[in-house]
Amino acid sequence: TSTVGQSLGHDVLVDMCGMHRLGPIDVSAQWVEVEPGVTLQALNAFLAPHGYEFSVQISPADRATLGGMVATNAAGPGSFMRGRMSRHLIAAEMVLADGTVYHTGDQQHPMTKACQQISSRIPDAMQQKCVAQQNTLPRGIGGFDLVTGFQTQPMPAWLCGSEGTLGLMTKLRFRIQPIQPKTMLVLHVQDALKALGW
C-alpha cells in the first residue's frame, strides 16, 4: 500500500533486528527511546504496563520495526487523526556515511546546519504550496517528509521517508500517548449489493 521503494529496488537492505533495546522511558514527559530493530508489538507491550501506547498503528505490528516505520514514514489507518511517524519522532541517533555518530538535537553539527540551510533556501511560497498540498493529501508518505520539516525542524522530520539515504538509525525517541479507548462499528445489511445501490 506504500508509495516508497522498500525492498523492490536494487538497494542495500540492512537488517537491524538485532538492535532491539527498549527504554529508557519518561512517562511524565511522554517519550520513550528504542533501538531501530524493536517491533511495534514489542513497543506497545513495553508501554502498556505504564498505561501508554504508540500512536501509529499498522497491521504487521509483530514484524514491523520502528526503524523501518521511520524509514518509510509509516502511517496506518489512524493516521488522519494521529498522524504519521514524522509527527511522533522527537530525536534520533544515527551513523552517517563517513562513520560519524550524529544526534539530531546537535544544533552545531554540520548535518543539522546543512538541513536547516536547505530548508531556508526553499522559498516561502513553495513551502506554503507543499503544506497546502499536504493538507489535501494527508497520507502522502512517499519520500522525505519535507512539510513536517518546514513546520518544525528539518531533522529529525526528514529522516521519515528517507529509506536510509541519510544514514543508519541507531536510537529513536518517540512521543507516546495514554492508551486510547477502542471503538468498533458493526454494520449489518441483508443484501450487500442492494445496500450499495446496485
C-alpha positions as CSV (number, residue, x, y, z in Angstrom):
1,T,0.0,0.0,0.0
2,S,3.0,2.3,0.3
3,T,4.4,4.5,-2.4
4,V,8.0,4.1,-1.4
5,G,10.5,1.7,-2.9
6,Q,11.1,-0.5,0.1
7,S,12.6,-3.9,-0.9
8,L,11.6,-3.6,-4.6
9,G,14.7,-1.8,-5.9
10,H,18.3,-2.6,-6.4
11,D,19.4,-1.3,-3.0
12,V,21.3,-2.5,0.1
13,L,18.9,-3.8,2.8
14,V,20.2,-3.6,6.4
15,D,18.7,-6.0,9.0
16,M,18.5,-4.1,12.3
17,C,16.5,-6.8,14.2
18,G,19.5,-7.4,16.5
19,M,19.2,-3.8,17.8
20,H,16.1,-4.3,19.9
21,R,16.7,-2.5,23.2
22,L,13.7,-0.8,24.8
23,G,13.9,2.2,27.0
24,P,14.5,4.5,28.8
25,I,11.0,5.8,29.2
26,D,9.9,9.1,30.7
27,V,6.2,8.9,31.4
28,S,5.9,12.4,32.8
29,A,7.4,13.9,29.6
30,Q,5.6,11.3,27.4
31,W,8.5,9.8,25.5
32,V,10.3,6.5,25.0
33,E,13.6,5.7,23.4
34,V,14.2,2.5,21.4
35,E,16.6,0.9,19.0
36,P,15.5,0.6,15.4
37,G,15.0,-3.2,15.5
38,V,12.2,-3.1,18.1
39,T,8.9,-4.2,16.6
40,L,5.7,-2.1,17.1
41,Q,4.2,-5.0,19.0
42,A,7.1,-5.2,21.4
43,L,7.0,-1.4,22.0
44,N,3.3,-1.4,22.8
45,A,3.8,-4.4,25.2
46,F,6.5,-2.4,26.9
47,L,4.4,0.7,27.2
48,A,1.1,-1.0,28.3
49,P,2.0,-1.5,32.0
50,H,2.7,2.3,32.1
51,G,-0.8,3.0,30.6
52,Y,0.7,4.2,27.3
53,E,0.8,3.2,23.7
54,F,2.4,4.3,20.4
55,S,0.2,6.4,18.2
56,V,1.0,4.9,14.8
57,Q,-0.7,1.5,14.5
58,I,-0.1,-0.6,11.4
59,S,-1.3,-4.2,10.8
60,P,2.0,-6.1,10.7
61,A,2.8,-4.9,14.3
62,D,4.5,-8.2,15.1
63,R,7.2,-7.8,12.4
64,A,7.2,-4.0,11.6
65,T,10.3,-2.5,13.2
66,L,10.3,1.1,14.4
67,G,13.4,1.8,12.2
68,G,11.6,0.5,9.2
69,M,8.5,2.5,10.1
70,V,10.6,5.7,10.3
71,A,12.4,4.9,7.0
72,T,9.1,4.6,5.2
73,N,7.2,7.2,7.3
74,A,4.5,4.6,8.1
75,A,1.0,5.9,8.6
76,G,-1.6,3.3,9.4
77,P,-5.4,3.5,9.5
78,G,-5.4,6.1,12.3
79,S,-3.1,8.5,10.5
80,F,-5.7,11.0,9.6
81,M,-6.3,11.6,13.3
82,R,-3.0,10.7,14.9
83,G,-0.5,11.5,12.1
84,R,2.4,9.6,10.5
85,M,5.7,8.6,12.0
86,S,7.1,12.1,11.4
87,R,4.7,13.6,13.9
88,H,5.9,11.3,16.7
89,L,9.7,11.2,16.1
90,I,11.3,13.6,18.6
91,A,15.0,12.7,18.1
92,A,17.3,10.2,16.6
93,E,20.9,9.0,16.8
94,M,22.4,7.8,13.5
95,V,25.6,6.8,11.9
96,L,26.5,8.8,8.8
97,A,28.2,7.6,5.6
98,D,31.6,8.8,6.9
99,G,31.1,6.7,10.1
100,T,30.5,9.5,12.5
101,V,27.6,9.4,15.0
102,Y,25.1,12.2,14.6
103,H,22.4,13.2,17.2
104,T,19.6,15.2,15.6
105,G,19.4,17.5,18.6
106,D,23.0,18.7,18.0
107,Q,22.4,22.2,16.5
108,Q,26.1,22.7,15.8
109,H,26.6,19.5,13.8
110,P,27.2,20.1,10.1
111,M,24.3,17.8,9.2
112,T,21.8,19.9,11.2
113,K,23.2,23.1,9.7
114,A,23.1,21.7,6.2
115,C,19.4,20.6,6.6
116,Q,18.5,24.0,8.0
117,Q,20.3,25.7,5.1
118,I,18.5,23.6,2.6
119,S,15.1,24.3,4.2
120,S,15.8,28.1,4.4
121,R,16.7,28.1,0.6
122,I,13.2,26.8,-0.3
123,P,11.1,29.9,-0.9
124,D,8.2,30.5,1.5
125,A,5.7,30.3,-1.4
126,M,7.0,26.9,-2.3
127,Q,6.9,25.8,1.4
128,Q,3.3,27.1,1.7
129,K,2.3,25.2,-1.5
130,C,3.8,22.0,-0.1
131,V,1.9,22.5,3.2
132,A,-1.4,23.2,1.2
133,Q,-0.8,20.0,-0.9
134,Q,-0.2,18.0,2.3
135,N,-3.4,19.2,3.8
136,T,-5.3,17.9,0.7
137,L,-3.5,14.5,0.8
138,P,-2.6,13.9,4.4
139,R,-1.4,10.3,3.8
140,G,1.3,11.4,1.2
141,I,4.1,9.2,2.6
142,G,6.4,8.9,-0.4
143,G,9.9,10.3,0.1
144,F,11.3,12.8,2.6
145,D,8.7,14.4,4.8
146,L,9.6,18.0,3.8
147,V,6.4,19.5,5.1
148,T,6.9,18.5,8.7
149,G,10.4,19.7,8.4
150,F,9.2,23.1,7.2
151,Q,6.8,23.3,10.1
152,T,9.2,22.1,12.8
153,Q,12.9,21.4,12.3
154,P,14.2,19.6,9.2
155,M,15.9,16.9,11.4
156,P,14.6,14.5,12.6
157,A,11.5,15.0,10.4
158,W,13.4,14.4,7.2
159,L,14.5,11.0,8.4
160,C,10.9,9.9,8.0
161,G,10.6,8.5,4.5
162,S,14.3,8.8,3.8
163,E,14.7,5.0,3.4
164,G,18.2,5.1,5.0
165,T,19.7,7.6,2.5
166,L,20.7,10.0,5.3
167,G,22.4,7.3,7.5
168,L,21.7,4.3,9.7
169,M,19.5,5.0,12.7
170,T,20.8,3.5,16.0
171,K,18.4,5.1,18.5
172,L,15.0,6.7,18.2
173,R,13.0,8.8,20.6
174,F,9.2,8.9,20.2
175,R,6.2,10.7,21.7
176,I,3.8,8.3,23.4
177,Q,0.2,8.8,24.5
178,P,-2.1,7.3,27.1
179,I,-3.9,4.2,25.9
180,Q,-6.9,5.3,23.9
181,P,-10.3,3.6,24.3
182,K,-11.0,1.3,21.4
183,T,-14.2,1.6,19.5
184,M,-15.9,-0.6,16.9
185,L,-18.5,-0.1,14.3
186,V,-20.7,-3.1,13.3
187,L,-22.8,-2.7,10.2
188,H,-25.3,-5.3,9.3
189,V,-27.1,-5.4,5.9
190,Q,-29.4,-8.1,4.5
191,D,-28.3,-7.5,0.9
192,A,-24.9,-6.0,0.3
193,L,-25.5,-5.2,-3.4
194,K,-28.8,-3.5,-2.6
195,A,-27.1,-1.5,0.2
196,L,-24.6,-0.4,-2.4
197,G,-27.4,0.8,-4.7
198,W,-26.9,-2.0,-7.3
